Amino acid sequence: MSESKSELPERPKKQQFPDRANEVSTLLTAVQELIIPFIHAADEDATAKETGHGLSKEGGGPRTALVEHHKPQKLSQLLDPQIPETGVGKDGFLQLTEKILQYSVNTWDQGFMPKLYASTDAPGVASELILSVLNTNVHVYDASPALTIIEKATTRALASLFGLTGPHAGGISVQGGSASNTTSIVIARNTLFPETKTQGNAASSRRVVRPHQL
């Protein structure tokens, strides 16, 4: 005997998923409207660098696109950083972004000459965006196959500049000088004393010597 229509189980409702792609598109468009004038301000100021001042704002005195400088106590009052208990939404995010841009150093300015890094450019910004979207690392090949291959090719090319062209020439990319030095020390230790990889630094009665003990 067949079941009547009233006895048939109801089909589950189709699950609604967030439109994350559209959310990203909307927010990036809004942020772009803030960062483009920020970059453009540095380009405008470049024409007045020889005067020692930036361009003048209407109704105001000379200013610079490099930074709107304030002492820490004053800047803390201007920013008034808060950690809200609930999300502030798109409008709150954009308001905070605008404040951050206003009181940050504009590294696009020609007066920005630090000792550790330089200004970026359009390909650099686009690359950072791509890496943020990928949101991965080169710790293991399975997590980032394309970037792992690129890292290997890049480090091999850098090694060749120093005459290292053997089958094992290459390396890894790290985030800074401290990580580079630490990695180099570990590689040197493992090469000279391979037993430390399984037995630790205490292998063969060796011990770690602190700088103040030298």
C-alpha positions in Angstrom: 0.0 0.0 0.0 1.6 3.3 -1.1 1.9 6.2 1.3 -0.2 9.3 0.8 1.3 12.6 0.0 0.6 13.8 3.6 2.7 10.9 5.0 5.8 11.5 2.8 8.7 13.1 4.8 9.4 16.7 4.1 12.5 17.5 2.1 15.1 19.3 4.2 15.4 23.0 3.5 18.4 24.0 1.4 21.1 25.2 3.7 22.0 28.9 3.2 25.7 29.6 3.0 27.2 33.1 3.4 28.2 34.8 0.2 31.8 35.3 1.3 33.1 36.3 -2.2 30.6 39.2 -2.4 31.4 40.2 1.2 35.1 40.4 0.3 34.4 42.3 -2.9 32.2 44.9 -1.1 34.7 45.5 1.7 37.8 45.6 -0.6 36.0 48.2 -2.7 35.3 50.3 0.3 38.9 50.0 1.7 40.3 50.9 -1.8 38.5 54.2 -1.6 40.5 55.0 1.5 43.9 53.7 0.5 44.1 55.2 -3.0 43.9 58.8 -1.6 46.5 57.8 1.0 49.0 56.7 -1.7 48.0 59.7 -3.9 48.9 62.1 -1.1 52.5 60.9 -1.3 52.6 61.4 -5.1 51.2 64.9 -4.7 53.8 65.8 -2.0 56.6 64.7 -4.2 56.2 67.9 -6.3 56.9 70.0 -3.2 59.7 68.1 -1.6 62.4 70.6 -2.7 60.7 73.2 -0.5 61.1 71.2 2.7 57.4 71.1 3.2 54.4 69.3 1.9 51.6 70.9 -0.1 49.3 73.2 1.8 45.7 72.4 2.6 43.2 75.0 1.9 42.6 77.0 5.1 45.6 75.4 6.8 49.4 75.5 6.9 52.0 73.3 5.3 51.7 69.6 6.1 53.5 66.4 5.1 52.1 63.2 3.7 54.9 61.3 5.5 53.2 61.3 8.9 50.8 63.4 11.1 53.0 63.3 14.1 51.8 63.3 17.7 53.3 62.3 21.0 52.1 58.9 22.3 49.8 60.3 24.9 48.1 62.6 22.4 47.9 59.9 19.8 46.3 57.5 22.3 43.6 60.1 22.9 43.0 60.7 19.2 42.8 57.0 18.3 40.9 56.0 21.5 41.5 52.3 20.8 38.7 50.1 22.2 38.1 46.4 22.1 34.3 46.1 21.7 32.3 43.2 23.1 30.5 42.9 19.8 31.5 43.4 16.2 31.4 46.9 14.8 30.4 45.9 11.3 31.6 47.3 8.0 31.1 51.0 9.0 33.0 50.6 12.2 35.8 48.8 10.4 36.1 51.6 7.8 36.1 54.3 10.5 39.0 52.6 12.2 40.8 52.1 9.0 40.5 55.8 8.2 41.9 56.7 11.6 44.8 54.2 11.2 45.7 55.7 7.8 45.5 59.3 9.1 48.0 58.7 11.9 50.3 56.2 10.3 53.6 56.8 8.5 53.0 56.9 4.7 55.7 54.7 3.4 54.9 55.7 -0.1 56.3 59.2 0.6 59.8 60.0 -0.8 60.9 61.1 2.6 60.5 57.5 4.0 64.0 56.2 4.2 64.3 53.6 7.0 67.2 51.3 7.7 65.4 47.9 7.5 62.9 48.2 4.6 61.7 50.4 1.8 58.4 51.5 0.3 56.3 49.0 -1.6 54.7 49.4 -5.0 51.6 48.2 -7.0 52.9 44.6 -7.6 53.9 44.4 -3.9 50.4 45.4 -2.7 48.7 43.0 -5.2 51.1 40.2 -4.1 50.3 40.8 -0.4 46.6 40.6 -1.2 47.0 37.3 -3.1 49.0 35.8 -0.2 46.3 37.0 2.3 43.6 35.3 0.2 45.6 32.0 0.0 46.2 32.3 3.8 48.8 29.5 3.7 52.5 28.8 4.4 55.3 26.8 2.9 55.7 24.5 6.0 54.6 21.5 4.0 54.0 20.8 0.3 50.5 19.6 0.8 49.3 22.9 2.3 50.9 25.1 -0.3 52.1 23.2 -3.4 52.4 26.2 -5.8 54.2 28.4 -3.2 56.6 25.6 -2.2 57.7 25.2 -5.8 58.1 29.0 -6.2 60.2 29.1 -2.9 62.5 26.4 -4.2 63.0 28.1 -7.5 63.7 31.5 -5.8 66.1 30.2 -3.2 68.0 28.2 -5.9 68.3 31.4 -8.0 69.6 33.3 -5.0 72.1 30.6 -4.2 73.4 30.7 -7.7 74.4 34.4 -7.2 76.9 33.2 -4.7 78.3 30.4 -7.0 76.3 27.7 -5.3 75.0 25.7 -8.2 75.2 22.1 -7.0 72.2 19.7 -6.9 71.5 20.6 -3.2 71.9 24.3 -3.6 68.9 26.4 -2.4 67.3 27.1 0.9 64.2 28.3 2.6 62.6 31.8 3.0 62.2 33.1 6.5 60.5 36.2 7.9 63.6 38.1 9.1 67.2 38.2 10.2 66.7 36.6 13.6 65.0 33.6 12.1 67.7 33.4 9.4 70.5 33.4 12.0 68.7 30.8 14.2 68.1 28.6 11.2 71.8 28.9 10.2 73.0 27.9 13.7 70.7 24.8 13.7 71.9 23.7 10.2 75.6 24.1 11.2 75.0 22.2 14.5 73.2 19.4 12.6 76.0 19.2 10.0 78.9 19.2 12.5 77.2 17.1 15.2 74.4 15.0 13.5 73.8 13.1 16.7 72.3 16.2 18.2 69.2 15.7 15.9 68.2 12.6 17.9 70.0 13.0 21.2 69.8 16.8 21.7 72.5 19.3 22.6 73.7 17.2 25.5 75.0 14.5 23.1 78.6 13.5 23.7 78.7 15.5 26.9 78.2 18.8 25.1 76.4 21.6 26.8 74.9 24.9 25.7 77.2 27.9 26.7 75.5 31.2 27.4 77.2 34.4 26.3 78.0 35.5 29.9 79.8 32.2 30.5 82.4 32.9 27.8 
